Amino acid sequence: MDHSNSGASPQGKPLEDALAEFLESKSGNYAANLERVVGQWISYCADRDVRTLESVTKRTMGHYASHLGRRVDAGQSDAVDGGIAASTAHTYYNLVSAFLSWAVKWDYLAENPAEKAAAKDELPSKNSSNSGDQQFWSPEQRRTIMGYVDERARTAIDERGTDALEEVRDRALVALLAYAGVRGAEVLADSRDERRNGLRWQSVDLENGVITVLGKSQDKEETALPDQAVTPLRRLETILDPPAADWPVFPSRHPPSLYKAIDAAGHEKPDGDPWGYVLETGIEPPSMSTSGARTLLKRLSDEADVPLDDSPKDYLTLHGARRGVGEKLYRERGAAAAQRTLRHADPQTTSEMYSHIEASELAEDNTAVFDDE
């Protein structure tokens, strides 16, 4: 359905109508946050007699940024009512900016006033922890976990052949996380969002090294698959032999979840192995969830004896894998390569994530400058 002029009037597109149209293509937790935050911003605008998209200016957004800054100040004082963290202020502003970017896309606005430097300059400092304090899978950690899951899968195949599905699945998952830079919720099921039900084989193109995922923006996005991830996925596809293209790439072997899928398909509870019954009948199993993957990574990190002395966590995390991919690319191919792979809409996001690298390189350059003194 074409909404290019839906709800427009000589006076402009009402903000409430625009938000309703914007939310039609969104769902889950992201949609709920958009509705709440952008709805609050619309109320803020109405109090200032700004009621249409066309009447939103960079001054409007600059005043809104200042308003968020005052809420941060309130949260840092005794007047805690209405107080928010600086990171929350930036999140709120970015959600409104996403709404205005949608308006630009559909020609309601010529440009996004929220992206004007004068407006963004009014935002408070993030006061976040240093980027180097977050977990990044290091090359040594990546080699250790991959070496372990690869040997584990090979041994299982030698001993059990096609029954080694679990070990082959785990190797493929770790490889995808370690080398592709995907978010966990893009390839695994997330109970908070019904659209995030795990990566499906129909979204995997092993020949061209591409997978299609539901990005953070709730839009479909293509992301590259390095050969280091393609080979384990190809082996998984051979052993799993999915009966349908819409089967999950990383199926759960959790018995209660399998029994639930069997019951939902209208079958009686089998006497034997529920996984065998699912394969035999072609019932679609559930995808492994993000919580299930975290539990798996904790176990594999321990079994593989991954070096974690300098890590803020005692196991390799899902998002640590993504940051590790970006860090490797940032160091060896530059910020643009990291931004493209991580699919950051704003280059500043990439820069802030790896600011510790820039600071370290600057320190080295400055050291060299003064070496002759």
N, C-alpha and C positions, 0 to 999 in steps of 0.2 A: 504494500500500500504506500502511495506517495504522499508524504506529509509535508512536502516542500512549502506549501502555502496554508497548511491546516491551521485554522484558528486565527489567521492573521486578520488585522483590521487596519483602517487608515491610521489609527493611533499607535499601532504596533502590536507585537505578540505579547499577551499577558504572561508574566513569569510563571503563574500557577499552571496555565495551559501548557507552556513549554516544558515544565518539569514533568507533567503527566505524560507528555509525548516522549520525552527523553527516557523515562522509566519503562516504557513499553518493551524495550530491547534488553532490559537488565533483569537480573533475578538474584535470589539468594541474599547472603549477608551484605554483599557489595551494594545491592539495590536498596536494602533497608538503611544502610548508612547514608547513601545518597539522598534518599527521601527525607531522612531526619535532618541532616546537616544543611542540604540545599534549601529545604523547607524553612529552617531557622533563618537562613540568609535572606530568603524572600520576605520573611516577616521583618527582618532588620531593614531591608530596602523599603518596604511599604511604610514603615515609620518615618522614612525620609522622602516619601512621595516619589519613589522610584518603583514603577509597577510593570514596566514592559522591558523586554530584552533590549530594544533600541535605546532606552534611556539609561542603560548601565554604561558608565564611563570609567576611565582609569581613575578618576577622582573618587567615584563610588567604591572602587575596589581598594584604593589607597586608604579611604576612611574605614572600610571593613577590616583591612589589615591592622590599622591602628586600634580598632575595637578589639580585635583578637589579642593584640599586645597588652591592652589594659586588663583583659581577662587573665593573661599570664601573670601580670603584676599582682592581680588580686590573689591568685593562687600562691604567690610567693610571700604574701603578707598575712596579717591576722584576719583580713577580710576574705575568707576562703569561699564564700558563696559566689558561685559563678566562675571560680578560678579554674584554669586549665593549665596543662603542661605546655611548654613551648613546642614540643613535637606534635602535640594535639592541634595546636594553632595552625601549624603548617599542613597537617592532614586536612583540616577543615577547609583551608584556603585552596588546597589542591583539588578537593572534591568539587568546589564551586567552579574552579577553573576548568575541570573536565566537562562540567555542564555547559559552560560558555564555549568550549572548544567544539562541542556537539552543535551548538547554535551556529558556529562559523561553518562547520561542515555542511549544514543544510541551508546555508545562505540567509539565515535570519540576521547574522552579524557579519560585517566585513572583516573584523579582526577580534581577537580575544583581549578585552581590556585587562583581564587578570594577569596577563603575561607581560604587561608593560613594566619596565624597570622601575618607574616612579612609584607604581603601586606596590610592587614586591619589596621595595626598599623599606616600606613601613612595617613589614613583618618583624616579629621579635627574633632574636638569635635562637638557634635551636637548643643550645646548651646540651647537646647529646654527648654521649661518651665518645672518646676517640675511636676512629674507624679501626685502628689497629688493635683495639681491645675486643673486637668481635671475632668469632671463630671463622677462619678461612682454612679449608682443607689445604694443607701444605703439600708440595710435591712428594715429600717422604711419606706423609700420611696416605696420600692417594695411592702411591706405589704399594704400601703395606696392605691396605684394605683390598686393593685389586688383586695383588698377588695371592692373598688368602682365599678370596671368593673364587678365583680362577682355579686354584689347585683343588679346592673343595668340590667344585663342579666337575672337574676332570676325574677325580677319584670316584665320585658318585656315579658318573656315566660308565666308568670302567666296571664298577661293581653291580649296577642295577640297570644300565642301559636307559631306555625311555622312561623308566620309573624315577629317574633322577630329576624330576620336574622342579621340585622345590629349590634345589641347589642351583640349577640352571636359571631359574627365575630370579633368584637373589643376585646372581652374578650380573644378569642383564640389567636389573634395577640399579645396582651400585654403579655399573659402568655408565648408565644414562645420567645418573646424578653427578658422577665424577667428571664427565667430559662434555656434557651438552649444556650445562648452565640453566636447566629448567627449574622451576619452582616445584616443590613437592605436591602442592595442590593442583598443579597442571597435569600431572601424570597419575595421581592417586586419588582415591575417593575422599571427599571431605563432607562429613555429616552436616556441616553448617550450610551447604549449598548443594541443592539437588542436581544442578547442572554439572557439578564436578563429580562425576561418577567413574573417574579413572580413564586413562588412555586406552583407546580401542585400536584393534589391528587395522581397521579401515582408515585410520588417521596416520598410519605409518607407511612411509615410502622408503624401503631399504635400498632400492636400486639407485635412487637419487639422493639418499642421505638426508631426508627431511621428515619431520613429524609436524602435525598440526595440533595445536593445543588451545585451550580456552585461557587466554591471557588474563592478567590482573585486571584489565579494563573490561573484562567480560566479552571481548571480541576474539574471534578466531585468529590465531597468529601462527606463522610457520617458523620453525626453528631448526637450525642445522644439526645433523647427526654426524659427528666425526667417526672415522672408521673404528676407533677404539670402542665406540658404542654400537656400531652397526653389526659387527661380528657376533657379539654375545646375543643381540636381539635376533639375529638370523638363526642362531642355534636354538634359542628359546622357541621360535616359531616352528622349527622342525620337530622338536620334541613335543610341544603342546598340540600341534596340528589342530588349531581352532576350527570347529565345525562351521563357524559363521564369522563374517568380517567384523561384526559389532561385538565380538567377545573381548573382554578386557585383556590387555597385554600382560598385566601383573595380577592374575586371579588370586583371591584369598583361599587359603587351605584351612581356614579356621572352621572347625566342625559346626559350632552353633550358627555361624553365618551361612554355611552351606545348607544346613537343615532348614533355615529360614527361606532360602531361595527355592528349595525343593517344595516346601509347603506353599509358597507363593505361586508356584507353577501348577498347583493342584494335585501333587503326587503325595502318596503315603510315605511316611518316614521309612527309609530302607533299613534293613537289618545290618547290612555290612557297611563298608567304607563309604561315606557320603561323597567323597571326591570321585571315586570310581563310578558311583551311581550318576553323578552329574555328567561325566564324560560319556557314559553309556547311553544316557537318555537325551543328551544335547541341551540340557537345562543350562542357561547362562549363569555362571557363578558370579558372585560379587567381586568387585575389584578390591585389592588390598587398600586399606585406608592410610591416611597420613599418620594416625596414631599407631597403626600396626607397623608401618615402616620405621617409625622412631624406635619402637621396641626392638625391631630387627637390627637396626643400626647399633643400638646399645649392646646387643648380644654379640654381633659380629666384631665390634670394636674391641670387646673384651677378649673374644676368642683369638682374634688376629694379633693381639697385643700391640695395638696401634699406639705410637708414641704421642702422648697427650700432655706432656709436662708443661708446655706453654699455652695450653688451650683453656679458655674460660669454662669449658664443659668437660666432663669426664667420658664423653663419647663423641663420635662424629655426628653432627646434626645435619638435617636435610638442607637447611639454608646455608650452612657452612660449606657444603659442596658447591652450591651456586656461587657463593662469594669466592671460593677457591678458583673456580673456572675464570671468573672475571679478573681476579688478581693476576693469574698467569698470563692472560691476554693483555692486560693493562701494562704489565712489565715488559712483555716481549713484542707486542704489536701496537701498543698505544691505546689511548682512551677511546678512539672511534671504534676500534675492533671490539673492545669490551662492551661498549654501549650497544652495538649492533647485536652481539650475541645474547646479551642479557635483556635486550628489547626494552631499554629504558627510553621513555618518551622524551625526557628532559636530560640533556648531557650533564646538567648540574648534579643529578642524582648519582651518576657514575663517578663524577669528580669527588663528591662528598664521600662516597663509599670507599674510595681508594686514596683519600687525602693523606694517609700515612705514608704511601709510596712517594707522593710528590714531595712531602716534607723530608723524607729520607734522602731522596735524590738531590734535593736542594742543599741539604746539609753536606753531602759529598762534594757538590760543586763549590760550595763556599769554602770548604776545607782546602780544596785544590787551589783556590784563589790566594789563600794566605800561606800556602806551604813555603813560599820563597822568603817569607819575612823572618 
